Amino acid sequence: MTGRLHGVTAGLLLLAAGCGHAAPGEADPVAAEANRPVQVHVSNNHGYPVEVFALYSQASYKMGNVLPGQVGRFTLRPGIVGHGPVEIVARGGRGEQPARSGTWMLSPGDTLDFDISTHMLNSMATIRMPGR
C-alpha cells in the first residue's frame, strides 16, 4: 500500500508541475503577440486632403482623413489582420487617380508606412515588422 501511495504522490507532483500557470497580472506572450495591433502611418505630401480606406476580402472601411503636410496614424481592425491581403487606398481630389499601397499580407505588430507623394501615382508603401 505504501508503494502505491508513493506512486500516486509522484503522479500528482508531476501533474502539478506540468500545470504551471502564469502569475496573476502576467500575460501569455504568445497571446500578447497575436493581439498586437497593426499600425498604418499615412504621410500626406499631396496638395489636398486625402481620405484613407482599407480594402480587404471584398470589403472596405474608411480609416480617416489626412490633411496636407500631416501624418495620420491609424490602427487596423483586428478582424482584418491574418485573413488575406490588405490594401490601403488614399483618395484625393475629384477626377484624380487614388494612391494605392499595393496588397500586403500583414501580421500582428506590423507597421505600414504609406507616403502619399505630390503626384498620387508616385506614392509608395513600406512595411516595418516588429523585431526585424
VEXLUM-742258 format. One record per residue: residue in three letters; x, y, z of N, C-alpha, C in turn. Coordinates in steps of 0.001 Angstrom, whole numbers, padded with zeros to 6 digits, always signed. Atoms other than C-alpha are relative to their C-alpha. Example, Ala and Ser with C-alpha at 12.3 -4.5 7.8 and 13.67 -1.06 7.14 Angstrom:
<pts>
ALA+000890-001190+000000+012300-004500+007800+000900+001200+000000
SER-000820-001190-000060+013670-001060+007140-000770+001090+000730
</pts>
This chain:
<pts>
MET+000810-001182+000000+000000+000000+000000+000866+001263+000000
THR-000880-001160-000061+002847+002368+000816+000618+000283-001360
GLY-000569-000195+001338+004398+001814-002624-000996+000643-000944
ARG+001039-000583+000843+001107+002631-004267-000226+001465+000368
LEU+000163-001382-000449+000763+005805-002170+001123+000875-000532
HIS-001127-000761+000550+004255+006911-003257-000188+000220-001497
GLY+000243-000127+001438+003302+006257-006897-001053+001057-000305
VAL+001056-000989+000178+000119+008339-006586+000535+001397+000314
THR-000580-001292-000372+002022+011141-004823+000927+000505-001093
ALA-000913-000394+001076+004698+011156-007540-000777+000435-001234
GLY+000835-000364+001146+002000+011243-010234-000655+001357+000179
LEU+000609-001301-000264+000244+014176-008583+001018+001136-000075
LEU-001052-001017+000092+003529+016077-008282+000344+000303-001454
LEU-000270-000217+001422+004238+015557-011994-001136+000764-000667
LEU+001146-000693+000559+000734+016680-012857+000002+001469+000410
ALA-000036-001381-000487+001063+019806-010722+001131+000785-000659
ALA-001125-000685+000629+004459+020635-012249-000313+000339-001450
GLY+000353-000249+001389+003011+020386-015747-001070+001048-000180
CYS+001086-000973+000081+000185+022786-014961+000438+001365+000506
GLY-000474-001306-000464+002302+025842-014279-000766+001122-000668
HIS+000741-001140+000508+000211+028958-014684+000827+001255+000223
ALA-000667-001279-000183+001442+032477-015135-000533+000648+001277
ALA+000416-000717-001203+001340+034604-012036-001067+001021-000383
PRO+001029-001003+000314-001614+036996-011802+000642+001281-000531
GLY-000531-001221+000591-001010+040019-013990+000974-000257-001130
GLU-000902+000317+001094+001351+038208-016356-000813-000489-001184
ALA+000719+000402+001199+000119+037841-019917+000759-001114-000706
ASP-000596+001048+000813+000728+034845-022125+000705+000677-001179
PRO-000719-000716+001063+003472+036017-024545-000495-000359-001392
VAL+000507+000383+001321+002017+034052-027470-001298+000738-000292
ALA+001264-000708+000180-001444+035541-026973+000233+001504-000147
ALA-000297-001430+000096+000037+039017-026468+000527+000343-001383
GLU-000541-000243+001343+001943+038752-029776-001115-000044-001038
ALA+001090+000148+000967-001177+037616-031640-000989+001163+000073
ASN+000947-001102-000165-003164+040581-030286+000605+001380-000242
ARG-000619-001304+000262-000672+043313-031216-000670+000647-001204
PRO+000687-000652+001116-002368+045888-033460+000938+000293-001163
VAL-000740-000432+001187-001268+046737-036991-000223+001497-000147
GLN+000065-001453+000128-000473+050431-037320+000179+000388-001471
VAL-000140-000564+001344-000862+052420-040561+000313+001475+000171
HIS-000415-001402-000063+001028+055716-040843-000056+000563-001415
VAL+000189-000594+001320-000019+057894-043782+000565+001419+000027
SER-000595-001336+000136+002183+060899-044707-000567+000634-001263
ASN+000637-000651+001147+000300+063301-046969+000848+001158-000498
ASN-000788-001049+000645+002641+065285-049215-000742+000572-001206
HIS+000846-000461+001089-000183+065928-051676-000553+001372+000362
GLY+000495-001353-000253-001668+069427-052024-001393+000076+000569
TYR+001370+000013-000478-005135+068371-050914-000163-001056+001096
PRO+000274+001067-000980-006624+066356-048043-000299-001310-000717
VAL+000304+001318+000564-006917+062622-048669-000862-000783+000986
GLU+000792+000950-000778-009446+060064-047468+000712-001342-000098
VAL-000751+001252-000039-007816+056802-046391-000962-001152+000277
PHE+000862+001182-000115-009543+053435-046845+000853-001254+000106
ALA-000601+001337-000036-008602+049851-046023-000895-000922-000822
LEU+000731+000955+000828-009641+047264-048639+000464-001397+000376
TYR-000336+001366-000407-009786+043601-047625-001185-000904-000287
SER+001039+001034+000196-011760+040455-048532-001269+000548-000648
GLN+001106-000596+000733-014000+042363-050967-000855+000904+000881
ALA+000676-000969-000861-014933+044838-048233+000940+001187+000193
SER-000846-001167-000271-013672+048274-047249-000592+000784+001161
TYR+000483-000961-000993-013893+050819-044500+000902+001219-000008
LYS-000743-001252-000025-012860+054434-044174+000727+000115+001323
MET-000813-000125-001204-009996+054834-041721+000008+001436+000503
GLY-000012-001396-000404-009998+058626-041744+000518+000910-001090
ASN-000523-001017+000915-008715+061809-043400+001374+000446+000476
VAL-001310-000563-000331-005195+063235-043557+000139+001309-000767
LEU-000169-001316+000612-004616+066934-044222+001365+000124-000659
PRO-001298-000180+000665-001792+068183-046489+001100+000324+001009
GLY-001147-000238-000871+001592+068106-044781-000089-000685+001351
GLN+000195+000659-001286+000286+065971-041923+000235-001506-000114
VAL-000114+001460-000072+000766+062362-040810-001197-000520+000785
GLY+001114+000641-000683-002257+060270-039953+000446-001354+000521
ARG-000354+001295-000609-001828+057313-037592-001302-000742+000292
PHE+001209+000791-000114-004447+054599-037790+000340-001405+000477
THR-000146+001393-000425-004945+051131-036325-001013-000829-000769
LEU+000923+000873+000725-006404+048353-038456-000849-000795+000972
ARG+000895+000819-000818-009364+046472-037053+000594-001395+000144
PRO-000620+001318-000228-008261+043150-035501-000483-001092-000951
GLY+000523+001040+000876-010519+041058-037761+000580+000016-001400
ILE-000567-000120+001346-008693+042260-040875+001327-000742-000106
VAL-001368+000522+000032-005209+041034-039970-000015-001525+000009
GLY-000154+001447+000038-004312+037488-040914-001072-000735-000779
HIS+001077+000648+000749-007339+036834-043122+000086+000311-001485
GLY-000168-000293+001417-005891+037674-046524+000678+001343-000196
PRO-000711-001246+000301-004275+040608-048285-000826+001238+000349
VAL+000596-001292-000336-004974+044195-047268+000640+001051-000892
GLU-000522-001111+000790-004610+047288-049441-000509+001297+000603
ILE+000374-001329-000483-004616+050904-048265-000110+000910-001221
VAL+000253-000888+001126-006090+053436-050699-000259+001395+000542
ALA+000214-001401-000375-005936+057239-050428-000588+000730-001202
ARG+000651-000757+001062-008330+059338-052476+000177+001481+000253
GLY-000193-001445-000102-007534+062977-053165-001138+000750-000649
GLY+000991-000834+000671-009297+065485-055381-000832-000787-000999
ARG+000891+000641+000967-012117+064669-057783+000715-000193-001326
GLY-000567+000290+001306-011069+063046-061032+001453-000447+000029
GLU-001405+000400-000121-007623+062126-059715+000086-001480+000372
GLN-000201+001406-000327-006379+058548-059595+000392-000132+001467
PRO-000379+000163-001414-006158+057272-055999+001398-000583+000149
ALA-001296+000609-000339-002866+056339-054370-000291-001360+000619
ARG+000211+001360-000496-002635+052589-053673+001296-000523+000604
SER-001179+000548-000676-000293+050846-051264+000472-001302-000620
GLY-000265+001364+000431-000403+047540-053114-000553-000928+001065
THR+000564+000931-000976-001624+044401-051385+001101-000552+000897
TRP-000955+000459-001011+000099+043237-048209-000638-001086+000850
MET+000410+000998-000990-000174+040139-046044+000584+000486+001326
LEU-000459-000612-001245+000044+041779-042625-000094-000982+001159
SER-000032+000814-001210+000893+040134-039324-000146+000913+001207
PRO+000135-000824-001205+000169+041335-035782+001311+000710+000344
GLY-001167-000794-000379+002550+044118-034753+000663+000730-001144
ASP-000599-000689+001147+003426+045254-038292-000403+001471-000011
THR+000317-001406+000232+003539+048951-039186+000144+000257-001488
LEU-000013-000316+001421+002651+050038-042716+000156+001503-000141
ASP-000244-001419+000262+004145+053400-043743-000405+000286-001438
PHE+000515-000326+001322+002267+054913-046700+000276+001472-000249
ASP-000431-001356+000317+003875+058013-048206-000735+000466-001247
ILE+000754-000551+001127+001463+059982-050416+000837+001125-000596
SER-000868-001000+000634+003562+061940-052901-000836+001113-000624
THR+000667-001127+000644+002738+065191-054679-000866-000496-001155
HIS+000758+000660+001064+001634+063106-057681-000432-001351+000559
MET+000544+001168-000696-000642+060395-056265+000555-001330-000521
LEU-000455+001268+000569+000599+057697-058667+001438-000341+000410
ASN-001380+000249-000439+004168+058054-057292+000073-000371+001480
SER+000031+000328-001428+003089+057158-053747+000568-001391+000232
MET-000666+001274-000295+004849+054272-052021-000278-000421+001438
ALA+000219+000548-001331+004230+051987-049057+001136-000945+000352
THR-001002+000934-000506+006754+050112-046936-000538-000581+001296
ILE+000468+000668-001207+006269+047705-044087+001155-000151+000975
ARG-000975+000232-001064+008115+047558-040777-000534-001125+000871
MET+000418+001134-000810+007938+044234-038966+000640+000109+001378
PRO-000556-000115-001349+008441+044072-035192+001208-000916+000188
GLY-001186+000789-000323+011873+042910-034105+000862-000397-001185
ARG-000808+000339+001177+013300+042776-037627+000533+001220-000658
</pts>
